[in-house]
């Protein structure tokens, strides 16, 4: 995982994921599960 993703992941109330890991057929399903599981009200993606 890139260092910037690791640093962002350390912030309160933030879970950071490497973008390339989400660019798969299961990526959208994974994001939906994270919203449901962690109670996120938004997802912000940056490339």
PDBQT receptor file of N, H, CA, C and O in Angstrom, charges set to zero:
ATOM      1  N   UNK A   1       0.852  -1.170   0.000  1.00  0.00    +0.000 N 
ATOM      2  CA  UNK A   1       0.000   0.000   0.000  1.00  0.00    +0.000 C 
ATOM      3  C   UNK A   1       0.899   1.234   0.000  1.00  0.00    +0.000 C 
ATOM      4  O   UNK A   1       1.861   1.296   0.765  1.00  0.00    +0.000 OA
ATOM      5  N   UNK A   2       0.595   2.216  -0.851  1.00  0.00    +0.000 N 
ATOM      6  H   UNK A   2      -0.186   2.166  -1.472  1.00  0.00    +0.000 HD
ATOM      7  CA  UNK A   2       1.404   3.439  -0.884  1.00  0.00    +0.000 C 
ATOM      8  C   UNK A   2       1.388   4.169   0.461  1.00  0.00    +0.000 C 
ATOM      9  O   UNK A   2       0.412   4.101   1.208  1.00  0.00    +0.000 OA
ATOM     10  N   UNK A   3       2.472   4.857   0.749  1.00  0.00    +0.000 N 
ATOM     11  H   UNK A   3       3.265   4.912   0.142  1.00  0.00    +0.000 HD
ATOM     12  CA  UNK A   3       2.622   5.564   2.027  1.00  0.00    +0.000 C 
ATOM     13  C   UNK A   3       1.493   6.566   2.265  1.00  0.00    +0.000 C 
ATOM     14  O   UNK A   3       1.005   6.683   3.389  1.00  0.00    +0.000 OA
ATOM     15  N   UNK A   4       1.070   7.287   1.229  1.00  0.00    +0.000 N 
ATOM     16  H   UNK A   4       1.467   7.192   0.316  1.00  0.00    +0.000 HD
ATOM     17  CA  UNK A   4       0.008   8.287   1.411  1.00  0.00    +0.000 C 
ATOM     18  C   UNK A   4      -1.293   7.621   1.846  1.00  0.00    +0.000 C 
ATOM     19  O   UNK A   4      -2.035   8.177   2.655  1.00  0.00    +0.000 OA
ATOM     20  N   UNK A   5      -1.571   6.438   1.314  1.00  0.00    +0.000 N 
ATOM     21  H   UNK A   5      -0.968   5.986   0.656  1.00  0.00    +0.000 HD
ATOM     22  CA  UNK A   5      -2.785   5.720   1.715  1.00  0.00    +0.000 C 
ATOM     23  C   UNK A   5      -2.679   5.304   3.172  1.00  0.00    +0.000 C 
ATOM     24  O   UNK A   5      -3.651   5.402   3.921  1.00  0.00    +0.000 OA
ATOM     25  N   UNK A   6      -1.510   4.843   3.576  1.00  0.00    +0.000 N 
ATOM     26  H   UNK A   6      -0.720   4.764   2.968  1.00  0.00    +0.000 HD
ATOM     27  CA  UNK A   6      -1.292   4.467   4.972  1.00  0.00    +0.000 C 
ATOM     28  C   UNK A   6      -1.475   5.665   5.895  1.00  0.00    +0.000 C 
ATOM     29  O   UNK A   6      -2.067   5.540   6.968  1.00  0.00    +0.000 OA
ATOM     30  N   UNK A   7      -0.964   6.837   5.479  1.00  0.00    +0.000 N 
ATOM     31  H   UNK A   7      -0.483   6.938   4.608  1.00  0.00    +0.000 HD
ATOM     32  CA  UNK A   7      -1.086   8.038   6.304  1.00  0.00    +0.000 C 
ATOM     33  C   UNK A   7      -2.544   8.477   6.428  1.00  0.00    +0.000 C 
ATOM     34  O   UNK A   7      -3.000   8.828   7.516  1.00  0.00    +0.000 OA
ATOM     35  N   UNK A   8      -3.264   8.457   5.325  1.00  0.00    +0.000 N 
ATOM     36  H   UNK A   8      -2.894   8.172   4.441  1.00  0.00    +0.000 HD
ATOM     37  CA  UNK A   8      -4.674   8.850   5.354  1.00  0.00    +0.000 C 
ATOM     38  C   UNK A   8      -5.469   7.881   6.216  1.00  0.00    +0.000 C 
ATOM     39  O   UNK A   8      -6.386   8.288   6.929  1.00  0.00    +0.000 OA
ATOM     40  N   UNK A   9      -5.124   6.611   6.154  1.00  0.00    +0.000 N 
ATOM     41  H   UNK A   9      -4.379   6.280   5.576  1.00  0.00    +0.000 HD
ATOM     42  CA  UNK A   9      -5.835   5.589   6.916  1.00  0.00    +0.000 C 
ATOM     43  C   UNK A   9      -5.700   5.805   8.421  1.00  0.00    +0.000 C 
ATOM     44  O   UNK A   9      -6.524   5.305   9.187  1.00  0.00    +0.000 OA
ATOM     45  N   UNK A  10      -4.685   6.533   8.855  1.00  0.00    +0.000 N 
ATOM     46  H   UNK A  10      -4.016   6.939   8.233  1.00  0.00    +0.000 HD
ATOM     47  CA  UNK A  10      -4.471   6.797  10.279  1.00  0.00    +0.000 C 
ATOM     48  C   UNK A  10      -5.377   7.904  10.822  1.00  0.00    +0.000 C 
ATOM     49  O   UNK A  10      -5.479   8.066  12.038  1.00  0.00    +0.000 OA
ATOM     50  N   UNK A  11      -6.032   8.662   9.953  1.00  0.00    +0.000 N 
ATOM     51  H   UNK A  11      -5.949   8.530   8.966  1.00  0.00    +0.000 HD
ATOM     52  CA  UNK A  11      -6.916   9.739  10.394  1.00  0.00    +0.000 C 
ATOM     53  C   UNK A  11      -8.146   9.166  11.095  1.00  0.00    +0.000 C 
ATOM     54  O   UNK A  11      -8.578   8.053  10.796  1.00  0.00    +0.000 OA
ATOM     55  N   UNK A  12      -8.700   9.930  12.021  1.00  0.00    +0.000 N 
ATOM     56  H   UNK A  12      -8.349  10.834  12.264  1.00  0.00    +0.000 HD
ATOM     57  CA  UNK A  12      -9.910   9.499  12.719  1.00  0.00    +0.000 C 
ATOM     58  C   UNK A  12     -11.074   9.386  11.739  1.00  0.00    +0.000 C 
ATOM     59  O   UNK A  12     -11.235  10.224  10.852  1.00  0.00    +0.000 OA
ATOM     60  N   UNK A  13     -11.872   8.352  11.907  1.00  0.00    +0.000 N 
ATOM     61  H   UNK A  13     -11.741   7.671  12.628  1.00  0.00    +0.000 HD
ATOM     62  CA  UNK A  13     -13.084   8.135  11.111  1.00  0.00    +0.000 C 
ATOM     63  C   UNK A  13     -12.821   8.030   9.614  1.00  0.00    +0.000 C 
ATOM     64  O   UNK A  13     -13.667   8.404   8.803  1.00  0.00    +0.000 OA
ATOM     65  N   UNK A  14     -11.646   7.521   9.250  1.00  0.00    +0.000 N 
ATOM     66  H   UNK A  14     -10.958   7.217   9.909  1.00  0.00    +0.000 HD
ATOM     67  CA  UNK A  14     -11.286   7.359   7.839  1.00  0.00    +0.000 C 
ATOM     68  C   UNK A  14     -10.721   5.962   7.636  1.00  0.00    +0.000 C 
ATOM     69  O   UNK A  14      -9.913   5.484   8.432  1.00  0.00    +0.000 OA
ATOM     70  N   UNK A  15     -11.150   5.323   6.576  1.00  0.00    +0.000 N 
ATOM     71  H   UNK A  15     -11.806   5.712   5.930  1.00  0.00    +0.000 HD
ATOM     72  CA  UNK A  15     -10.537   4.069   6.138  1.00  0.00    +0.000 C 
ATOM     73  C   UNK A  15     -10.084   4.290   4.706  1.00  0.00    +0.000 C 
ATOM     74  O   UNK A  15     -10.899   4.592   3.835  1.00  0.00    +0.000 OA
ATOM     75  N   UNK A  16      -8.813   4.144   4.460  1.00  0.00    +0.000 N 
ATOM     76  H   UNK A  16      -8.151   3.899   5.167  1.00  0.00    +0.000 HD
ATOM     77  CA  UNK A  16      -8.264   4.382   3.131  1.00  0.00    +0.000 C 
ATOM     78  C   UNK A  16      -7.914   3.052   2.479  1.00  0.00    +0.000 C 
ATOM     79  O   UNK A  16      -7.397   2.141   3.127  1.00  0.00    +0.000 OA
ATOM     80  N   UNK A  17      -8.199   2.959   1.209  1.00  0.00    +0.000 N 
ATOM     81  H   UNK A  17      -8.618   3.699   0.683  1.00  0.00    +0.000 HD
ATOM     82  CA  UNK A  17      -7.903   1.760   0.443  1.00  0.00    +0.000 C 
ATOM     83  C   UNK A  17      -7.168   2.160  -0.818  1.00  0.00    +0.000 C 
ATOM     84  O   UNK A  17      -7.445   3.204  -1.408  1.00  0.00    +0.000 OA
ATOM     85  N   UNK A  18      -6.241   1.333  -1.222  1.00  0.00    +0.000 N 
ATOM     86  H   UNK A  18      -6.015   0.485  -0.743  1.00  0.00    +0.000 HD
ATOM     87  CA  UNK A  18      -5.509   1.600  -2.458  1.00  0.00    +0.000 C 
ATOM     88  C   UNK A  18      -6.474   1.491  -3.629  1.00  0.00    +0.000 C 
ATOM     89  O   UNK A  18      -7.182   0.493  -3.766  1.00  0.00    +0.000 OA
ATOM     90  N   UNK A  19      -6.503   2.515  -4.471  1.00  0.00    +0.000 N 
ATOM     91  H   UNK A  19      -5.928   3.325  -4.360  1.00  0.00    +0.000 HD
ATOM     92  CA  UNK A  19      -7.468   2.592  -5.574  1.00  0.00    +0.000 C 
ATOM     93  C   UNK A  19      -7.401   1.372  -6.479  1.00  0.00    +0.000 C 
ATOM     94  O   UNK A  19      -8.440   0.852  -6.887  1.00  0.00    +0.000 OA
ATOM     95  N   UNK A  20      -6.210   0.912  -6.798  1.00  0.00    +0.000 N 
ATOM     96  H   UNK A  20      -5.367   1.335  -6.467  1.00  0.00    +0.000 HD
ATOM     97  CA  UNK A  20      -6.084  -0.213  -7.721  1.00  0.00    +0.000 C 
ATOM     98  C   UNK A  20      -6.768  -1.461  -7.191  1.00  0.00    +0.000 C 
ATOM     99  O   UNK A  20      -7.237  -2.286  -7.976  1.00  0.00    +0.000 OA
ATOM    100  N   UNK A  21      -6.834  -1.612  -5.894  1.00  0.00    +0.000 N 
ATOM    101  H   UNK A  21      -6.453  -0.942  -5.256  1.00  0.00    +0.000 HD
ATOM    102  CA  UNK A  21      -7.520  -2.769  -5.321  1.00  0.00    +0.000 C 
ATOM    103  C   UNK A  21      -9.032  -2.686  -5.502  1.00  0.00    +0.000 C 
ATOM    104  O   UNK A  21      -9.723  -3.700  -5.400  1.00  0.00    +0.000 OA
ATOM    105  N   UNK A  22      -9.549  -1.501  -5.768  1.00  0.00    +0.000 N 
ATOM    106  H   UNK A  22      -8.988  -0.677  -5.851  1.00  0.00    +0.000 HD
ATOM    107  CA  UNK A  22     -10.986  -1.334  -5.951  1.00  0.00    +0.000 C 
ATOM    108  C   UNK A  22     -11.387  -1.401  -7.416  1.00  0.00    +0.000 C 
ATOM    109  O   UNK A  22     -12.579  -1.427  -7.724  1.00  0.00    +0.000 OA
ATOM    110  N   UNK A  23     -10.422  -1.429  -8.322  1.00  0.00    +0.000 N 
ATOM    111  H   UNK A  23      -9.454  -1.407  -8.072  1.00  0.00    +0.000 HD
ATOM    112  CA  UNK A  23     -10.692  -1.462  -9.762  1.00  0.00    +0.000 C 
ATOM    113  C   UNK A  23     -10.850  -2.901 -10.238  1.00  0.00    +0.000 C 
ATOM    114  O   UNK A  23     -10.169  -3.338 -11.166  1.00  0.00    +0.000 OA
ATOM    115  N   UNK A  24     -11.740  -3.618  -9.605  1.00  0.00    +0.000 N 
ATOM    116  H   UNK A  24     -12.294  -3.263  -8.852  1.00  0.00    +0.000 HD
ATOM    117  CA  UNK A  24     -12.014  -4.999  -9.975  1.00  0.00    +0.000 C 
ATOM    118  C   UNK A  24     -13.521  -5.169 -10.020  1.00  0.00    +0.000 C 
ATOM    119  O   UNK A  24     -14.266  -4.285  -9.598  1.00  0.00    +0.000 OA
ATOM    120  N   UNK A  25     -13.960  -6.291 -10.526  1.00  0.00    +0.000 N 
ATOM    121  H   UNK A  25     -13.354  -7.009 -10.869  1.00  0.00    +0.000 HD
ATOM    122  CA  UNK A  25     -15.403  -6.529 -10.589  1.00  0.00    +0.000 C 
ATOM    123  C   UNK A  25     -16.018  -6.557  -9.198  1.00  0.00    +0.000 C 
ATOM    124  O   UNK A  25     -17.200  -6.254  -9.033  1.00  0.00    +0.000 OA
ATOM    125  N   UNK A  26     -15.219  -6.922  -8.192  1.00  0.00    +0.000 N 
ATOM    126  H   UNK A  26     -14.259  -7.168  -8.326  1.00  0.00    +0.000 HD
ATOM    127  CA  UNK A  26     -15.734  -6.950  -6.827  1.00  0.00    +0.000 C 
ATOM    128  C   UNK A  26     -15.564  -5.644  -6.085  1.00  0.00    +0.000 C 
ATOM    129  O   UNK A  26     -16.004  -5.526  -4.941  1.00  0.00    +0.000 OA
ATOM    130  N   UNK A  27     -14.934  -4.652  -6.710  1.00  0.00    +0.000 N 
ATOM    131  H   UNK A  27     -14.577  -4.748  -7.639  1.00  0.00    +0.000 HD
ATOM    132  CA  UNK A  27     -14.657  -3.387  -6.034  1.00  0.00    +0.000 C 
ATOM    133  C   UNK A  27     -15.901  -2.656  -5.573  1.00  0.00    +0.000 C 
ATOM    134  O   UNK A  27     -15.949  -2.163  -4.446  1.00  0.00    +0.000 OA
ATOM    135  N   UNK A  28     -16.914  -2.580  -6.434  1.00  0.00    +0.000 N 
ATOM    136  H   UNK A  28     -16.875  -2.981  -7.349  1.00  0.00    +0.000 HD
ATOM    137  CA  UNK A  28     -18.150  -1.885  -6.067  1.00  0.00    +0.000 C 
ATOM    138  C   UNK A  28     -18.858  -2.612  -4.928  1.00  0.00    +0.000 C 
ATOM    139  O   UNK A  28     -19.382  -1.981  -4.010  1.00  0.00    +0.000 OA
ATOM    140  N   UNK A  29     -18.870  -3.931  -4.993  1.00  0.00    +0.000 N 
ATOM    141  H   UNK A  29     -18.445  -4.443  -5.739  1.00  0.00    +0.000 HD
ATOM    142  CA  UNK A  29     -19.496  -4.711  -3.922  1.00  0.00    +0.000 C 
ATOM    143  C   UNK A  29     -18.740  -4.516  -2.609  1.00  0.00    +0.000 C 
ATOM    144  O   UNK A  29     -19.350  -4.404  -1.546  1.00  0.00    +0.000 OA
ATOM    145  N   UNK A  30     -17.409  -4.475  -2.688  1.00  0.00    +0.000 N 
ATOM    146  H   UNK A  30     -16.913  -4.566  -3.552  1.00  0.00    +0.000 HD
ATOM    147  CA  UNK A  30     -16.590  -4.243  -1.501  1.00  0.00    +0.000 C 
ATOM    148  C   UNK A  30     -16.924  -2.894  -0.877  1.00  0.00    +0.000 C 
ATOM    149  O   UNK A  30     -17.083  -2.795   0.340  1.00  0.00    +0.000 OA
ATOM    150  N   UNK A  31     -17.034  -1.847  -1.709  1.00  0.00    +0.000 N 
ATOM    151  H   UNK A  31     -16.905  -1.927  -2.698  1.00  0.00    +0.000 HD
ATOM    152  CA  UNK A  31     -17.354  -0.518  -1.181  1.00  0.00    +0.000 C 
ATOM    153  C   UNK A  31     -18.733  -0.516  -0.523  1.00  0.00    +0.000 C 
ATOM    154  O   UNK A  31     -18.914   0.083   0.537  1.00  0.00    +0.000 OA
ATOM    155  N   UNK A  32     -19.705  -1.184  -1.149  1.00  0.00    +0.000 N 
ATOM    156  H   UNK A  32     -19.558  -1.670  -2.010  1.00  0.00    +0.000 HD
ATOM    157  CA  UNK A  32     -21.043  -1.260  -0.555  1.00  0.00    +0.000 C 
ATOM    158  C   UNK A  32     -20.983  -1.952   0.804  1.00  0.00    +0.000 C 
ATOM    159  O   UNK A  32     -21.623  -1.506   1.756  1.00  0.00    +0.000 OA
ATOM    160  N   UNK A  33     -20.226  -3.027   0.898  1.00  0.00    +0.000 N 
ATOM    161  H   UNK A  33     -19.706  -3.390   0.125  1.00  0.00    +0.000 HD
ATOM    162  CA  UNK A  33     -20.087  -3.732   2.171  1.00  0.00    +0.000 C 
ATOM    163  C   UNK A  33     -19.448  -2.839   3.229  1.00  0.00    +0.000 C 
ATOM    164  O   UNK A  33     -19.849  -2.866   4.393  1.00  0.00    +0.000 OA
ATOM    165  N   UNK A  34     -18.459  -2.051   2.829  1.00  0.00    +0.000 N 
ATOM    166  H   UNK A  34     -18.133  -2.028   1.884  1.00  0.00    +0.000 HD
ATOM    167  CA  UNK A  34     -17.807  -1.154   3.780  1.00  0.00    +0.000 C 
ATOM    168  C   UNK A  34     -18.774  -0.090   4.289  1.00  0.00    +0.000 C 
ATOM    169  O   UNK A  34     -18.755   0.259   5.469  1.00  0.00    +0.000 OA
ATOM    170  N   UNK A  35     -19.616   0.422   3.402  1.00  0.00    +0.000 N 
ATOM    171  H   UNK A  35     -19.632   0.139   2.443  1.00  0.00    +0.000 HD
ATOM    172  CA  UNK A  35     -20.617   1.412   3.811  1.00  0.00    +0.000 C 
ATOM    173  C   UNK A  35     -21.568   0.787   4.821  1.00  0.00    +0.000 C 
ATOM    174  O   UNK A  35     -21.858   1.374   5.864  1.00  0.00    +0.000 OA
ATOM    175  N   UNK A  36     -22.051  -0.411   4.501  1.00  0.00    +0.000 N 
ATOM    176  H   UNK A  36     -21.816  -0.887   3.654  1.00  0.00    +0.000 HD
ATOM    177  CA  UNK A  36     -22.999  -1.091   5.393  1.00  0.00    +0.000 C 
ATOM    178  C   UNK A  36     -22.346  -1.474   6.717  1.00  0.00    +0.000 C 
ATOM    179  O   UNK A  36     -22.932  -1.283   7.783  1.00  0.00    +0.000 OA
ATOM    180  N   UNK A  37     -21.136  -2.013   6.647  1.00  0.00    +0.000 N 
ATOM    181  H   UNK A  37     -20.659  -2.169   5.782  1.00  0.00    +0.000 HD
ATOM    182  CA  UNK A  37     -20.452  -2.532   7.830  1.00  0.00    +0.000 C 
ATOM    183  C   UNK A  37     -19.956  -1.429   8.758  1.00  0.00    +0.000 C 
ATOM    184  O   UNK A  37     -20.077  -1.541   9.978  1.00  0.00    +0.000 OA
ATOM    185  N   UNK A  38     -19.399  -0.367   8.186  1.00  0.00    +0.000 N 
ATOM    186  H   UNK A  38     -19.300  -0.276   7.195  1.00  0.00    +0.000 HD
ATOM    187  CA  UNK A  38     -18.768   0.674   8.996  1.00  0.00    +0.000 C 
ATOM    188  C   UNK A  38     -19.633   1.906   9.162  1.00  0.00    +0.000 C 
ATOM    189  O   UNK A  38     -19.271   2.831   9.890  1.00  0.00    +0.000 OA
ATOM    190  N   UNK A  39     -20.774   1.922   8.492  1.00  0.00    +0.000 N 
ATOM    191  H   UNK A  39     -21.067   1.171   7.901  1.00  0.00    +0.000 HD
ATOM    192  CA  UNK A  39     -21.689   3.036   8.655  1.00  0.00    +0.000 C 
ATOM    193  C   UNK A  39     -21.223   4.318   7.991  1.00  0.00    +0.000 C 
ATOM    194  O   UNK A  39     -21.593   5.412   8.417  1.00  0.00    +0.000 OA
ATOM    195  N   UNK A  40     -20.412   4.190   6.946  1.00  0.00    +0.000 N 
ATOM    196  H   UNK A  40     -20.111   3.301   6.599  1.00  0.00    +0.000 HD
ATOM    197  CA  UNK A  40     -19.967   5.384   6.230  1.00  0.00    +0.000 C 
ATOM    198  C   UNK A  40     -21.168   6.085   5.613  1.00  0.00    +0.000 C 
ATOM    199  O   UNK A  40     -22.117   5.436   5.171  1.00  0.00    +0.000 OA
ATOM    200  N   UNK A  41     -21.122   7.395   5.586  1.00  0.00    +0.000 N 
ATOM    201  H   UNK A  41     -20.351   7.922   5.945  1.00  0.00    +0.000 HD
ATOM    202  CA  UNK A  41     -22.169   8.124   4.896  1.00  0.00    +0.000 C 
ATOM    203  C   UNK A  41     -21.666   8.670   3.566  1.00  0.00    +0.000 C 
ATOM    204  O   UNK A  41     -22.436   9.258   2.806  1.00  0.00    +0.000 OA
ATOM    205  N   UNK A  42     -20.394   8.482   3.283  1.00  0.00    +0.000 N 
ATOM    206  H   UNK A  42     -19.769   8.004   3.900  1.00  0.00    +0.000 HD
ATOM    207  CA  UNK A  42     -19.852   8.903   1.981  1.00  0.00    +0.000 C 
ATOM    208  C   UNK A  42     -18.535   8.182   1.722  1.00  0.00    +0.000 C 
ATOM    209  O   UNK A  42     -17.856   7.717   2.638  1.00  0.00    +0.000 OA
ATOM    210  N   UNK A  43     -18.209   8.110   0.458  1.00  0.00    +0.000 N 
ATOM    211  H   UNK A  43     -18.760   8.488  -0.286  1.00  0.00    +0.000 HD
ATOM    212  CA  UNK A  43     -16.916   7.574   0.034  1.00  0.00    +0.000 C 
ATOM    213  C   UNK A  43     -16.288   8.611  -0.880  1.00  0.00    +0.000 C 
ATOM    214  O   UNK A  43     -16.929   9.104  -1.807  1.00  0.00    +0.000 OA
ATOM    215  N   UNK A  44     -15.049   8.934  -0.617  1.00  0.00    +0.000 N 
ATOM    216  H   UNK A  44     -14.528   8.533   0.137  1.00  0.00    +0.000 HD
ATOM    217  CA  UNK A  44     -14.298   9.863  -1.460  1.00  0.00    +0.000 C 
ATOM    218  C   UNK A  44     -13.156   9.082  -2.073  1.00  0.00    +0.000 C 
ATOM    219  O   UNK A  44     -12.370   8.457  -1.361  1.00  0.00    +0.000 OA
ATOM    220  N   UNK A  45     -13.062   9.116  -3.393  1.00  0.00    +0.000 N 
ATOM    221  H   UNK A  45     -13.700   9.624  -3.972  1.00  0.00    +0.000 HD
ATOM    222  CA  UNK A  45     -11.985   8.404  -4.077  1.00  0.00    +0.000 C 
ATOM    223  C   UNK A  45     -11.091   9.422  -4.765  1.00  0.00    +0.000 C 
ATOM    224  O   UNK A  45     -11.568  10.355  -5.411  1.00  0.00    +0.000 OA
ATOM    225  N   UNK A  46      -9.824   9.232  -4.619  1.00  0.00    +0.000 N 
ATOM    226  H   UNK A  46      -9.436   8.474  -4.095  1.00  0.00    +0.000 HD
ATOM    227  CA  UNK A  46      -8.847  10.094  -5.289  1.00  0.00    +0.000 C 
ATOM    228  C   UNK A  46      -7.840   9.204  -5.992  1.00  0.00    +0.000 C 
ATOM    229  O   UNK A  46      -7.421   8.174  -5.465  1.00  0.00    +0.000 OA
ATOM    230  N   UNK A  47      -7.466   9.614  -7.176  1.00  0.00    +0.000 N 
ATOM    231  H   UNK A  47      -7.806  10.451  -7.605  1.00  0.00    +0.000 HD
ATOM    232  CA  UNK A  47      -6.482   8.830  -7.932  1.00  0.00    +0.000 C 
ATOM    233  C   UNK A  47      -5.227   9.648  -8.115  1.00  0.00    +0.000 C 
ATOM    234  O   UNK A  47      -4.268   9.178  -8.726  1.00  0.00    +0.000 OA
TER     235      UNK A  47
